[in-house]
């Protein structure tokens, strides 16, 4: 699966920042993609995007390299990919056209979103909307400088969220001109990092987007606004709710791994016990792999598969033995399925730094630490070590406070109540990136819609027969709010023709 390969690639890029040497374990920056890794065969009814691919037409926009400078090289351009689905569109009108829904691509090629991000397609008939899916610069086929793009900070310097949002604004304007729909209301939609972009675009370019649906957008995970151990606390809570014995086994396993690794042939023993693809260079490699498995299972703990339950079923089942390491290996097999080997897969060895790794080393600095009450070994976020690793990798230090300086975040309720409008921050309260416990309804038009048992970006997936009632209610709430925005827009614009409403 292409996204399984992408997931492995992203892990390597993250590991380059989290393991300065193989001898020391650092906290792992989780992935933000709304698309879960394909580590087992999903339920067939969960992947509905293949049937709608034929409804999309691919375009490339001649995008400006640098929107914020007037140097000669800033006027260079690159082809930026986007896809259009006009199957359900109500058409254009002199005064007010049918709405346009724009999905903002995040840290992955945009084509993969067609298979999984179904909210726009599911609601297109209701809204009679034109659908656009736009790829983020430096991902997929939208890469400036070609093979030189990730060479150094000189070419990567144009790779940031502000440039990306400006890209989206330009493309939206061009789409409206192309479809003669200059007066169409636009709703931007994104998940996780893309959800941050959606909310920020609405705030920075209110003349472009009428509203934004920001699904699982961790806009408050900067500058210690959210406690450093917040993410891993929710991960731990999910496992503890699934099985207390599973949770305790995981907590105990770290010391057991360290104890075995300290023996003369300890790494060989661990390699054998966990059937690794290559001999472990350190215990940190194994522990990092397991931590990533646990956080991924928790982040995408969605029906009908519920990967946390899968992992805990393997750990508690005792199918490989009764000792701690055997139980942990049982959880690994349950999560990934039977395979020739686990950990240290060859795919981890070939990639160069880039993509999300660069973004984390420039502006997306999220301080994640292991708290003493989590199922992981306590370790605070070490900002100095983080900065040093980024400097070693790219030659430049991260701008730690830039996101909150440019987009805000501190005192967000007070600030947005005074000037913001038409943003939905949707969350699942079991999602480690949930801000539901921090961000409540700010005003009538900036709301947090929270699904009690929801996982990461679950509301953006295609609806199917396995959706629980709380997920159906979540989506209906979002649809009703967006409908109110559009109705008010048409009312204020005094549309003469309303056949598309």
C-alpha positions in Angstrom: 0.0 0.0 0.0 1.3 3.4 -1.0 0.4 5.0 2.3 2.0 2.2 4.3 5.2 3.0 2.5 4.7 6.7 3.1 4.2 6.0 6.7 7.4 4.1 7.0 9.2 6.9 5.2 7.8 9.5 7.6 8.9 7.4 10.5 12.5 7.4 9.3 12.4 11.1 8.9 11.0 11.5 12.5 13.6 9.1 13.9 16.4 11.2 12.4 15.2 13.9 14.8 14.5 11.7 17.8 17.4 9.4 18.0 20.7 11.4 17.8 22.4 8.1 18.5 21.1 4.6 18.8 22.0 4.6 22.5 19.5 7.2 23.7 15.7 7.2 23.5 13.9 10.5 22.9 10.2 11.2 22.9 8.8 10.6 19.4 6.9 13.4 17.5 3.7 11.7 16.3 2.5 12.0 12.8 -0.4 14.4 12.0 -1.8 12.9 8.9 -5.6 12.4 8.9 -4.9 9.2 7.0 -4.1 6.2 9.1 -1.2 3.8 8.3 -2.3 0.6 6.4 -0.6 -1.9 8.7 -3.3 -4.5 8.4 -6.2 -5.1 5.9 -8.9 -2.6 6.6 -12.5 -3.6 6.6 -13.6 -3.6 2.9 -16.4 -1.1 3.7 -13.9 1.4 5.1 -12.2 2.1 1.8 -14.8 3.7 -0.4 -12.7 6.2 -2.3 -11.7 4.0 -5.2 -15.3 4.3 -6.6 -15.2 8.1 -6.7 -11.8 8.6 -8.3 -13.3 8.6 -11.7 -15.3 11.7 -10.8 -12.2 13.8 -10.3 -10.2 15.7 -13.0 -6.6 16.6 -12.3 -5.2 20.1 -12.9 -1.9 21.9 -12.3 -1.8 25.5 -11.3 1.3 27.6 -12.1 2.1 28.6 -8.5 4.3 31.4 -7.3 7.4 30.3 -5.4 7.5 33.1 -2.8 4.3 35.1 -2.0 6.0 37.3 0.5 9.1 38.7 -1.3 9.8 40.8 -4.4 13.3 39.4 -5.2 13.7 38.2 -8.8 13.8 34.5 -7.8 10.5 34.9 -5.8 8.7 35.1 -9.1 9.7 31.6 -10.1 6.8 29.2 -10.4 6.2 25.5 -10.0 3.2 23.3 -11.0 0.9 22.7 -8.0 -1.6 19.8 -8.3 -5.3 19.9 -7.5 -8.3 17.8 -8.4 -11.9 18.9 -9.2 -15.2 17.0 -8.8 -18.1 18.9 -10.4 -20.5 15.9 -10.5 -22.8 17.3 -7.8 -22.2 21.0 -8.4 -25.3 23.3 -8.6 -23.6 25.6 -11.0 -22.7 29.2 -11.2 -25.0 32.2 -11.0 -24.6 35.9 -11.7 -25.2 36.8 -8.0 -24.5 33.7 -6.0 -23.2 30.4 -7.2 -23.5 27.0 -5.5 -20.9 26.5 -2.8 -17.3 25.3 -3.3 -15.8 22.9 -0.7 -12.0 22.8 -0.7 -10.0 20.1 1.0 -6.5 21.4 2.0 -3.9 18.7 1.5 -1.4 18.2 4.3 1.8 16.2 4.7 1.1 13.6 2.0 0.3 13.3 -1.7 -3.2 14.5 -2.4 -4.3 11.4 -4.3 -4.4 9.3 -1.2 -7.1 11.6 0.2 -9.5 10.6 -2.4 -9.7 7.1 -0.9 -10.2 8.2 2.7 -11.4 11.8 3.0 -15.1 11.3 2.2 -16.9 14.1 4.1 -16.9 16.4 1.0 -18.2 13.6 -1.3 -20.8 12.4 1.2 -22.2 15.9 1.6 -21.9 17.1 -2.0 -25.4 16.2 -3.0 -26.8 18.0 0.1 -24.9 21.2 -0.6 -24.7 20.8 -4.4 -21.1 21.7 -4.0 -18.1 21.8 -6.3 -15.3 19.8 -4.7 -11.6 20.7 -4.9 -8.7 18.8 -3.3 -5.4 20.8 -3.3 -2.0 19.3 -2.7 0.4 21.0 -0.2 3.7 22.4 -1.7 6.7 20.0 -1.4 4.5 16.9 -1.2 3.4 14.5 -4.0 3.8 16.1 -7.4 3.8 19.7 -6.2 7.5 20.1 -5.4 9.5 23.2 -6.4 13.1 22.7 -7.6 12.6 19.0 -8.5 15.3 16.7 -7.3 17.0 19.7 -5.5 14.0 20.5 -3.3 15.3 18.8 -0.2 18.9 19.4 -0.7 19.4 22.2 1.9 17.8 25.1 3.7 18.1 27.3 0.6 15.6 25.3 -1.4 13.6 24.3 1.7 13.2 27.8 2.9 10.1 28.3 0.8 8.5 25.3 2.5 6.2 26.6 5.3 2.6 26.9 6.3 2.2 30.6 5.4 3.4 29.9 1.9 1.0 26.9 1.7 -2.0 28.9 2.8 -1.2 31.6 0.3 -1.0 28.8 -2.3 -4.5 27.7 -1.4 -5.8 31.2 -1.6 -4.5 31.7 -5.1 -5.8 28.4 -6.3 -9.3 29.0 -4.8 -9.4 32.4 -6.6 -8.4 30.7 -9.9 -11.0 28.0 -9.5 -13.7 30.5 -9.0 -12.7 32.4 -12.1 -12.4 29.2 -14.1 -15.9 28.1 -13.1 -17.3 31.7 -13.3 -18.3 31.4 -9.7 -16.7 34.5 -8.2 -19.6 34.9 -5.7 -19.7 31.3 -4.6 -19.3 30.7 -0.8 -16.1 28.7 -0.1 -15.7 26.3 2.8 -12.2 25.0 3.5 -11.8 21.6 5.2 -8.7 19.9 6.6 -7.7 17.3 9.0 -4.9 17.4 11.7 -2.1 19.7 10.2 -4.5 20.3 7.3 -7.1 21.3 9.9 -4.7 23.9 11.3 -4.2 25.2 7.8 -8.0 25.4 7.3 -8.6 27.4 10.5 -5.6 29.6 9.8 -6.7 30.3 6.2 -10.1 31.4 7.5 -8.5 33.8 9.9 -5.8 35.1 7.5 -8.0 35.2 4.4 -11.6 35.8 5.4 -12.4 37.2 2.0 -11.4 33.8 0.4 -13.1 31.4 2.7 -16.6 31.8 4.3 -15.8 29.1 6.9 -13.6 26.3 7.9 -14.0 22.8 9.2 -10.8 22.0 11.2 -10.9 18.3 12.1 -8.5 17.2 15.0 -6.5 20.4 14.5 -3.9 20.6 17.2 -3.7 24.4 17.1 -3.0 24.5 20.9 0.0 22.1 20.9 2.6 24.9 20.7 4.4 26.9 23.4 3.2 24.7 26.2 -0.4 25.9 25.8 -1.3 22.2 26.2 0.7 20.3 28.8 3.7 18.6 27.3 2.4 15.2 28.4 -1.1 15.8 27.1 -0.7 13.7 24.0 0.8 10.7 25.7 -1.6 10.9 28.6 -4.5 10.4 26.2 -2.6 7.5 24.5 -2.1 5.9 27.9 -5.7 6.5 28.9 -7.0 4.7 25.8 -4.9 1.6 26.5 -5.9 1.6 30.2 -9.6 1.8 29.3 -9.2 -1.1 26.9 -7.3 -3.3 29.4 -5.7 -2.6 32.8 -3.5 -5.7 32.5 -2.4 -4.6 29.0 -1.6 -1.1 30.2 0.5 -2.5 33.2 2.4 -4.9 30.9 3.4 -2.1 28.6 4.6 0.0 31.6 6.6 -2.9 32.9 8.1 -3.8 29.5 10.5 -0.8 29.2 12.6 -1.9 32.2 12.5 -5.5 31.0 13.8 -4.5 27.6 16.6 -2.4 29.2 17.5 -5.2 31.5 17.8 -7.8 28.7 19.7 -5.3 26.5 22.3 -4.8 29.2 23.4 -8.4 29.0 26.4 -9.4 26.9 24.2 -10.9 24.2 21.2 -9.0 25.1 20.6 -7.2 21.8 20.8 -10.5 20.0 18.3 -12.0 22.4 15.9 -9.1 21.8 16.4 -9.4 18.1 15.4 -13.0 18.2 12.5 -12.5 20.6 11.0 -9.8 18.4 11.9 -11.4 15.1 13.6 -8.2 13.9 14.5 -7.8 10.2 18.1 -6.9 11.2 20.0 -7.2 14.5 19.1 -4.4 16.8 21.8 -1.8 17.3 20.3 -0.7 20.6 17.3 -1.1 22.8 16.2 2.3 21.8 15.5 1.1 18.3 13.0 -1.5 19.6 11.5 0.8 22.1 11.0 3.6 19.6 9.3 1.1 17.2 6.9 0.0 20.0 6.1 3.5 21.1 5.2 4.5 17.6 3.0 1.4 17.3 1.1 2.3 20.5 0.6 6.0 19.6 -0.5 5.1 16.1 -3.0 2.6 17.4 -4.4 5.2 19.9 -4.5 8.0 17.4 -6.4 6.0 14.8 -8.4 3.9 17.2 -11.5 3.9 15.0 -14.4 1.5 14.4 -14.8 -1.2 13.2 -11.1 -2.3 13.7 -10.2 -0.5 17.0 -6.5 -1.1 16.8 -5.9 -0.5 20.6 -8.2 -3.4 21.3 -6.2 -5.4 18.7 -2.9 -4.7 20.4 -4.2 -5.4 23.9 -5.9 -8.6 22.7 -2.5 -9.7 21.5 -0.7 -8.7 24.7 -3.3 -10.2 27.1 -3.9 -13.3 24.9 -0.5 -14.9 25.8 -0.3 -16.6 22.4 3.5 -16.4 22.4 4.2 -17.0 26.1 3.5 -15.7 29.5 6.6 -13.5 30.1 6.5 -9.8 29.5 8.5 -9.8 26.2 6.4 -12.6 24.8 3.2 -10.6 25.6 4.6 -7.5 24.0 5.5 -9.4 20.9 2.0 -10.8 20.8 0.7 -7.2 20.7 3.1 -6.4 17.8 1.9 -9.4 15.8 -1.7 -8.6 16.5 -1.2 -5.1 15.2 0.8 -5.8 12.1 -0.3 -9.4 11.3 1.9 -12.3 10.5 5.0 -11.3 8.5 8.5 -12.5 7.8 10.0 -10.0 10.3 9.3 -7.0 12.5 11.2 -3.8 13.4 14.3 -2.6 11.4 12.5 -3.2 8.0 14.8 -2.4 5.0 12.5 0.5 4.0 13.7 2.4 7.0 17.3 2.6 5.7 17.0 4.5 2.4 15.3 7.9 2.7 16.8 11.3 3.1 15.5 14.0 5.5 12.7 16.1 4.2 8.9 16.6 4.2 7.4 16.7 7.7 10.8 16.4 9.2 11.7 19.8 7.8 8.5 21.4 8.9 9.1 20.1 12.5 12.6 21.6 12.4 11.5 25.0 11.1 8.1 26.1 12.6 6.0 23.1 13.7 7.7 22.7 17.1 5.3 20.8 19.3 6.8 20.0 22.8 5.8 16.4 23.5 7.1 14.7 26.7 6.3 11.5 28.6 4.6 12.2 31.9 5.2 10.2 35.0 1.7 8.9 35.0 1.8 7.6 31.4 2.5 4.0 30.3 5.9 5.3 29.0 9.1 5.9 30.8 9.0 9.5 32.1 11.0 11.9 30.0 10.4 15.7 29.5 10.7 17.4 26.2 14.3 18.6 25.8 14.1 21.7 23.7 17.9 22.3 23.6 18.6 18.8 22.3 15.8 19.2 19.8 17.2 22.5 18.5 20.7 21.0 18.2 19.5 18.0 16.2 17.7 20.2 13.8 20.8 22.3 13.3 22.8 19.2 12.7 20.3 17.9 10.2 19.5 21.1 8.2 22.0 23.7 9.4 19.3 26.0 10.8 17.5 26.1 14.2 13.7 26.0 14.5 11.7 29.1 15.2 10.2 27.8 18.4 7.6 30.5 19.0 6.8 31.4 15.5 3.5 29.6 15.1 1.9 31.3 18.1 3.4 34.7 17.0 2.0 34.4 13.5 -1.3 32.6 14.0 -2.0 33.0 17.8 -3.0 30.4 20.3 -2.5 31.9 23.7 -5.8 33.2 25.2 -7.4 31.8 22.1 -11.0 32.0 23.4 -10.7 35.7 24.3 -8.9 36.5 21.0 -11.2 34.7 18.6 -14.3 35.9 20.4 -13.3 39.4 19.4 -12.5 38.9 15.8 -12.9 35.3 14.6 -16.0 33.6 13.1 -17.2 30.5 11.2 -14.7 27.9 12.3 -15.6 24.4 13.5 -12.9 22.7 15.6 -14.1 19.1 15.5 -12.5 16.5 17.8 -12.8 13.0 19.1 -12.1 13.0 22.8 -10.1 9.8 22.5 -7.9 11.4 19.9 -4.5 12.3 21.5 -4.6 15.5 19.4 -8.0 16.5 20.7 -8.3 20.0 22.0 -11.8 19.5 23.2 -10.7 19.6 26.8 -9.1 23.0 26.2 -11.1 24.7 23.5 -14.9 25.1 24.2 -17.4 27.1 22.2 -16.0 30.6 21.8 -19.0 32.2 20.1 -22.0 31.2 18.1 -19.8 30.7 15.0 -16.6 29.3 16.5 -17.4 26.0 18.1 -15.8 22.8 19.3 -17.9 19.8 18.2 -16.7 16.8 20.1 -17.4 13.1 19.6 -16.9 11.3 23.0 -15.3 8.2 21.6 -13.9 9.6 18.3 -10.4 9.1 17.1 -8.2 11.2 14.8 -10.1 13.0 12.0 -12.8 10.3 12.1 -15.5 12.7 11.0 -13.7 13.3 7.6 -13.9 9.7 6.5 -16.5 8.2 4.3 -19.7 7.4 6.1 -20.5 3.7 6.2 -22.9 1.2 7.9 -20.5 0.6 10.8 -20.5 4.2 12.0 -21.7 4.5 15.6 -24.5 6.9 16.5 -22.1 9.4 18.1 -20.2 9.7 14.9 -23.3 10.2 12.8 -24.4 12.9 15.3 -21.0 14.6 15.0 -21.2 14.8 11.2 -24.8 16.0 11.3 -23.9 18.8 13.7 -21.1 19.9 11.4 -23.4 19.8 8.3 -26.0 21.8 10.1 -23.5 24.5 11.2 -22.1 24.8 7.7 -25.6 25.0 6.2 -26.3 27.9 8.5 -23.2 29.7 7.3 -24.2 29.3 3.7 -27.8 30.3 4.2 -26.7 33.5 6.0 -24.3 34.2 3.2 -27.0 33.9 0.5 -29.4 36.0 2.7 -26.8 38.7 3.1 -25.9 38.6 -0.6 -29.6 39.0 -1.5 -29.3 36.2 -4.1 -31.9 36.5 -6.9 -31.6 32.9 -7.9 -31.7 30.2 -5.2 -32.3 27.0 -7.1 -29.0 25.7 -5.8 -29.8 26.3 -2.1 
